[in-house]
Amino acid sequence: MPLKKPLPLVVPNLVRKMPNSFAWIDPQLRIRQFLVDFDTEEFAFY
């Protein structure tokens, strides 16, 4: 159920903003090279 009006921020200057180019890959997937074994569908799903 959406709120009718937004709640006030407790500390407005501490609100985080996502950068325009945000990407995240689990380091263990990179280090252990699990991504190499993924086929196209598995990679797209991940």
Secondary structure, 3 states (H helix, E strand, C coil): CCCCCCCCCCCHHHCCCCCCCCCCCCHHHHHCCHHHHCCHHHHHHC
